[in-house]
């Protein structure tokens, strides 16, 4: 497979592995109706750190990811800020990536790599990721995603017509489109979407089933398939005539007869006395549910103006946020369905949240169809030396969703989190300690490579974290530095654990161990020291 080479690639390719896990601290005063929006999270902070912090709980659990990264136009005032331990990349830090920057494409790719690799780890096997982009980086993005997600997992490149027409000052071709790249975590066999209003309008014909099944259109029953099947070749008797297909029918005879009996087949004779046989394709199924169809690769709208109008309606000022994506665009992407059984109950993630369109779209869809979708959004403050108090996440992202809930009567809400301290040896030894439950989930993930599905198993009093196969995982720890220096895996604690976990392998994380190797081996206990051994185990 061809690969894309760029300056800094060998330095950045595994950078996501070296990033320490961080705590996610709840800012309760910025929550909004959290009890009505269980699972909805707005996270303030660097999205690279936030994505790594989400791994222990959400690895392999996100069904839909949408990101709208900087397009790297040279006019966006974005800066490369990932603190990678490399002289080359340190030279890039904090400098605006302008149009005349000869390394701007390298910087953009180095920014995208660790984020895409973490996003892939968070995506479910049947999940989809959508990335908005324009002509500046479309071809490089395709190569990069082929390498990270795999060529076999490329789903499609959507052309989105996002403007009504070219501007008055256009000299050449009028650019009225962007792209949305779609990949999956594993190869998918099929994808469907709820019909758009434009497609649904084609179902104009009516019969006596209209009240339940809506209008219908007709589709041909004869096919010229290159895969001949004898059971699809038979005559249909109509008005005393035997009607044969040119090649074969699309249905077997039993199904055909049932459709004719139910008045779902239409016969018409042309001027040349040849019969046309077509079936009625209804807008809704037998339960009154609107049918799904295959999405097409060109979106004619919604338009950029729709996103701007939404911001103006909520903030009273269209300049509150530049170039917000329209809610209807996100709703259309969210409605792409791989696993229909869970089409209304899944988690969506947007790690370049901007104005918060993704969560707005999720709660709007839930109101429409009674769904239980959840949304996680990550957004930086974008504070600078010139604007040290700037906070896009709090003042725009959060505020937009809060105002939308109030204005449109959504029965929803969210929790507001902030990326906190790193969970690494240096930070812990300095006295900055994570809460027990946070550390326990992190320990479980390091130990097993999987997230802890049932957090109710965590018991700080007994130090029990959870089971993995036939292994019992324990964490002897307390969020108090003085107490922590006195905690250890001693004989009393060990005997208590052994009594609870008879015959099972025990893995115990603790600051110290007062038991000899012979005892640990005899009792099938593995000791992992924190913080030193813990982080050495993880290769950090």
Number of C-alpha atoms within 10 A of each C-alpha: 8 7 9 14 13 14 15 15 16 11 14 20 14 13 19 18 15 11 18 17 23 23 24 22 17 17 13 11 8 16 18 19 15 17 14 13 20 16 18 25 23 29 29 26 20 19 20 20 21 26 28 24 23 19 22 24 20 20 22 20 19 25 25 25 28 24 21 17 16 18 17 21 17 16 12 13 12 18 17 19 15 19 12 15 11 11 8 12 19 14 10 18 15 13 12 16 23 17 14 8 12 10 14 20 19 16 23 21 21 23 18 18 21 23 20 20 19 18 24 23 19 26 25 20 17 18 26 28 27 24 19 20 21 17 14 13 16 19 11 17 19 18 17 19 21 19 14 17 19 17 15 13 18 21 19 14 18 19 18 21 19 22 19 14 11 14 11 7 7 9 8 7 7 13 14 15 21 17 21 23 20 21 26 26 24 17 17 18 7 10 15 17 19 18 18 12 8 9 11 19 12 12 18 12 14 15 13 10 13 14 10 15 21 21 22 23 15 16 13 14 18 20 14 12 11 7 6 11 13 9 11 18 19 15 14 17 10 11 7 7 10 11 16 16 19 10 15 22 24 18 16 15 16 8 11 19 15 12 16 15 10 9 14 18 20 16 11 11 10 8 7 6 8 10 17 15 20 17 20 21 18 25 24 19 14 10 8 13 12 16 16 19 15 13 19 11 13 14 19 14 17 20 20 17 18 19 23 20 16 20 26 15 14 18 17 11 13 18 11 16 17 12 15 22 25 24 21 20 21 19 18 18 20 25 18 20 24 19 14 12 8 13 16 19 15 17 22 25 26 25 24 19 27 25 26 24 25 31 31 24 22 24 26 23 21 18 16 10 9 12 17 19 22 23 25 22 28 26 27 23 18 15 12 11 7 7 9 10 11 15 18 20 26 18 13 20 28 28 19 22 26 20 15 20 19 14 11 10 11 19 15 22 23 25 23 24 21 21 22 18 17 20 21 21 18 12 14 18 13 9 12 16 20 23 13 19 14 17 21 28 22 24 22 22 17 16 18 14 13 18 22 24 12 11 14 9 12 20 16 16 9 13 21 18 27 22 18 14 9 11 16 20 23 25 26 24 23 19 15 13 15 10 10 16 12 9 15 19 19 14 13 8 13 18 12 11 19 17 9 10 14 10 12 16 19 23 17 22 26 23 21 19 19 9 14 9 13 9 11 15 10 8 17 15 20 15 21 21 20 20 19 15 16 21 18 13 12 11 9 12
